Amino acid sequence: MSLVTPPGYYSLNEESVRAFLDGLPEIQARLGGKPADWTVVEVGDGNLNLVFLVDGPDGSVCVKQALPYVRAAGESWPLPLDRAFFEQAYYRAVAPVVGALVPAFYHYEPALYAIVMEKLAPHIILRRGLIEARRYPNVARDVGEFTAQATFATSDLGATIEEKAEWASTFAKNTSLLRITAEVVFTDPLGTSPRNRWTSPHLDDLAREFRADSALKTIVADWGWRFLTDGQALIHGDLHTGSVMVTETDTRVMDPEFAILGPIGFDVGAFIANLVMNFIAQPGHAKAGDERREAADWVLDQVPVYWNTFSSRFRALWETKASGDAYPPAMFGPADAAALDAARTRFLDRIFADAVAYAGVKTIRRILGFAHNADFERIADPATRAPLEAKAARLARQFLLEPGSFRTAEDIVAAARAV
């Protein structure tokens, strides 16, 4: 099909990237030398965008450009280019509080819907590292710190009415990716969308069972409603292990093009879900002499590390950095300390409950929906892969239908071990 693009837009390639960057004096100086001296490699392997890594004599950058369609599906699924605008707007909003937990942002080119940012090296995608049984001692704490800082600062606890309204005005226009989330995460997996796929025929019965589960469908729809209507903070919107790049000592969160004002628990639950899925998938990557038991246990142990870091940091920020119009500090004195502390506990308990439910939703979509996780997809033998996916899906249903069973992060760990 013929895709209509705005005047001045063209898809970059390894040659035209050179000319583009040569026209940006600060970037040219960062790279050094002349365009002919630069090495350019396109490495995008995600669902949406082009990604170029550019190395010059003096430095390097990464260029990320939106395509006018979903890359994973091809031109049959058109997609507006403005997701690049929302990605850079998110970086601008949260960088002042999260600092080096995101890549350094250098330039945004509106006509090309292209972002120039720090090239992360020798970082790799966290999901890949976990599949390879690598351990990253700081990652759960770092992502917990990132989630707490980013969501607190952009919530009504840390931001003024005017600041929140500005973000609401900007990110309410991110309707294309909001629709993708609403459909691909909440609607499609328990329906009959032609986009759905699963390990067939092994999971055909499970897919039919889930599609016929009225209670499950209703609760997922309830959480979809909450997602669309509960604008607690500016959320990343796609915070999974494929959106984090790591070394053993450094963590960076990237790819926030799905950013919207939404429920904080959606980000928290997404990251927890991906840790749990990797834990369940680990036996499928086992080799002779490497049963993956220790690797799996380590990954699952990161769930409470992540949640405890997030919750303790969010509480500390509320206690020391509250400058928003919700629970205004001027309203409370020393005599109110115990009541206010109890309110903070209730608030964080609600976020945890939300996170458990969204972890269930995000897991089901990765088993029965359009976009799957490499944690399972890289298990080549479907007869090995399918039972592990089924375990993840049934645990996800438990998250959604038995919320009273999950009061702490340790409850999640125990339930995951039980499957």
N, C-alpha and C positions, 0 to 999 in steps of 0.2 A: 504494500500500500504506500501511497505518497504521504509523507509527513510534512506538515507545514511548520516552519521554524521562523523566528523573528529575524528581521533584517540585521545583517552583521554576524549572525551566528553560523558557525560551521564546526563540524566535529574535528577536533585536533588529531593529528597523527604524530609519529615520531619526528618528522621533519618540521611540520608547522609549529610544533611546540617550541622549537628553537627560535623561530622568528617572533613568536608571541613573547617569550621571555626576554629576548634581546631588546624589545621595546619597553621594558620596565627597568629603568636605570638602577634601582636599588637591588633588584633581583640579579641583573647582569653583573653588578659589582660583587654580590654575594657568591656567584658562581665563579667569576674570574675568567680570564681568557676570552676567546671568541666562540660564537655558536658552534663552529666546526670542531672546537675542542671538547664540546660537551657530549657526554654519553646519555642517551635517552632510551628508556625501556618502558613499555606499557605492561603493567602488571595487574590490572584490574581483574579480579576473579569473583567479584560479588554479583549481586542481582541487578544493579542499577547503572553504574558509572564507568567512565574511563579513568584510569589512574596511571600517571607517568612519573617515574623516578628519574631525576636529572642530576647528573654529577658533573661538576666542572673542576678546573685545577685548584680552586680555592674553597669550594663548598658545594652544597647540594640542596635541592628542594624537591618537594612533591607537588604535582599538579593534578587536581581532581576536577573532572568536567562532567556535568550532567548530560546525558543523552536524551533525545526526545521520545524514548520508549524504555520499557523495562528490559534491560540487557539480557536477563535470564530467559525472557520469553520471546524477544525479537520485536520486530516492528508491528506485529499483530496486536501488541499491547502498548498503545501510545501513552506517554506520560509527560506532563508539562515540565519545562526545564527549571522552574523557579525553586525546586528543592535545593539547589545550590545556594540560593539567596538565604533560605531559612537555616541552612547549615552554618553559613558564616555569621548569621545573626545570632545563632546560639553560642558560637564561640565567643563573640563579642560580649554577650550577656554574662557568661559564666567564667570566662578567663580571669577576671579580676579577683575571684574568690577561690578558684581551683588551681590557679597558677600552672605549674609544670605537669599537672595531671592530664592536660590536653596538649596536642602538638602546638608549637608556636605558629601563629597566624601571620602571614606576610602581605597578602594582596587578594582582592576579589575583583574579577573582571565581569561586569554585568552583562556586556554584549555576548560574551562567550559562556556565561554561566560557569565560570571556572574559578577555582580557589587555588592559590599558591600558599603552601604551608611547609612547615619543617618536614624534612625527610627523616623518618625514624629508622635508625640503624645503630646496632645490629638487631633491632627488635624483630620479633615475629608475632603473628597473631596468636593470642592466648589459646584459642581453641586448638590450633595445630599443636602447640606445645603440650597441652593436656592430653591430646590423643597420643602423642609420642611419649607419654609418661614422664614428662619433665615436671619439676616442682619449682614454684615461684613463691618464695617465703613471704613476699610483701604484697602480693597481688590482691588478696581478699581485703586486707586492711586498706590498701590504696583505693580500690574501687568503692569500698564503704565510705572512706573519707570523701571521695569525689561526689558520691550520691548525696551525702549529707550536706556538704558545702553548697552544691549546685541547687538542690531543692530548697534548703532553708533560705538561702539568699534571695530566691525568686518567689518565695511564698509570702503570704500576708504577715508572717511572723518576722521576716527579715526585710521586707520591701514595703514601701509606702503604697497607698492607693494609686497615686499617680504613676509610679514605676510599674506596678502590676498592670495598670490599664494600658500602658504603652506596649508591654509585651503581649497583652491580650489582643490589641489592635494589630500588631505585626503577625503573630503566629496563628491567629484565627484564619488567616488567608492560606495557610498550609493545607488546603482542603484536599489536594490530590493524594498526598501521602496519608492524611487522616482517613480518607476513604479506603485506601489500600489496607490500613490497619483494621478498620471496621469490618471490611469484607474478608480479608485473608486470615485475620487472627480470630475474629469472633463469629462470623456468619458462615463462611464456606466450609470449614472442616466438619461441621455436624450437619451439613446440607448435602446437596447433590451437585455442587459446582463442577464443571468440566475441568477446572484448574486443579482440583484435588488429585492426589496420588498417594499411594501407600505400597508397601511391600506385598505385592499380589502374586499368587492367590493366598499367601500365608495369612494375611491380615484381613481378608475379605469378610470373614465372619465378625471380626472385631469392629470393622468399619460399619457393618450393618447394625450391630448391637448398639454402638454409640449413636448412630443416626436415629435409632428407634427409642432412645432413652429420653423420654419427655422431661423428666426431672433434671437431667443433665443439661439438655438444651435450654430449658427455662432459666437455670441458674447462670449459664454462660451468657444468655441474653441479658440477664440482670446486670452482670458485670460489664457487658458491653455498654449498657445504658450509663452505668457509673463512669466508665471511661470517657464517654462523650460529654458528660455533664459536670464532672467534678474537677474543676480547674484549680487544684490546690497549689500548684507550682509549675514552673517551666521544667518539663521533663525531657530527657533525651529521646525517649520513645522507641528505642531499639537497642537497649543496653544488654547485649549478650556477649558471650566469650569471643565471638567473631568481631566485635566492635572494640576490643581492647588489644593493644600491642604491648609487648613486654620484653624485658630482659630479666636476669635474675635480680637486678637491683632497681629497675625503673618500670613504671607503669604509665601508659597513656590511653585515655579514652578518646575514641574518634567516631566518625560517621553519624553525626547527630541530625541528619536531614529530616528525620521523622519528628523533630521537636515540636511540641505543642504545650499549651497549658493543660495539665491533666493530673490524675491522681498519683501521688508520690509512690504508692505501693506498686504501680505498674512497672516502674523502673526496678524497684527492689525485687519484685517477684520474677521479672525477666532474668535477672542475673542469677538468682537462686535456682530457677528452673534449669538453666544451662549447666550449672554445677551438678545438679542432681542427674540430669541426662548423661553427662559425661561419666559420672560414677556408674550408672547402670550399664553404659556401653562398654566400659573398660574390659570386661571378659571377652568381648568380641575382637579385641585387638591383641589378645594374649598370644604369645609364641612359646616355643619350647624353651623352658628355663625361665620364663617370664609370665607368671600367671596373672599379673596385674593386680593382685590383691592389695598390696601396699599402696600402689598408685591410686587405686580406687578409694581406699580408706582416706588417703591424704586429701583427695579432691572433696570428698563428702565432709571432711572435718572443716573445710573452708566455709561451709554454709554458716555455722554459728560465728566464725571469725568475721565474716562479712556483715551479718546482721548486728552483732554486738558492736562492731566498729561504727556502723551507720547509726544505730540507736543512741549509743553513748555520745557520739560526736554531735548528733542532731540536738540532743538534750543540752549538751554543753553550750552549743551556739545559742539556743533559746535562753539559757541562763545568763549569757554574757554579751550577746550581740543582738538582742531583740530591739529592732528599730522600726518595725512595721506597725500596722494599725490593728492587728489582731492581738488580743491579750496585751494591750499597751502597758508598758512598765509603770506609767504614771498612775495607773488604776490600782496597783498593788503595793502594799507596804510590808514591813517585817511580819506583822501579825497574819498576813495572808500566805506566808511562804509554804506552809504545809498543803493548803488547798491548791495553790498554784502548782506545786510539785505533783500532786495527784492528777491534776488536769494534764500535765505533760505525760505522765504515765499512760493515762487513758488515750491520749492522742497517738502515742507510739504503739500502743496495743492495737489501735484501729489500723494503723499503717501495716503492722505485721499481718493482721487478718486479711487486709486487702492483698498483701504480697503473696500470701499462700494461695488465694483464689486466682490471682493473675498468673502465678507459677503454673497452676493447673491448666488455665486457658492456653498459655504459651507452649506448654508441652504438647497438648493435644494437636495444636496446629502444626507442630513439627513432625508429628507421626502421620496425620491424616490429611493435611492441607497441602498447599502449593510448595512452600519453601521448607526444605528439611535441613537438619544439622549434619555436618560432616562427622560428628561423633558416631552416628549410626550409619550414614551413607558410605563411609569408608570401610565398613565391614562388608567385604565382597560377597560372602556367601549368604544369600537371603535366608537360608534355613537357620543360620546362626543369628543373623540380624533381627529377624522378625520376632522371636520370643523376647528379646531384650526391648524392642520397641513396644511390645504388648505390655511388658512390666511397667515401662514408663507411662504408658497411656492409662493403665489401671491405677497407678499411684496418682496421676493427675486427676482422675475422677474422684479419688478419695479426698484430695485437696479441696475439691469443689463441693462435694456432697456431705463431707464429714468435718466441717470447720471446727467443731468442738474438740476434735482430736489433736488440734495443732495450736498450742498456746505458746510454745517456745521454739526456737530454732532446733533445739535438741529433739523435739518431737518430729521434726522433718527428718532429721538424721535417722532416728529410730525407725520411722516408717519406710524410708528408703532402704535401710538394711533388711527390713522384713520382707521386701519383695525379692 
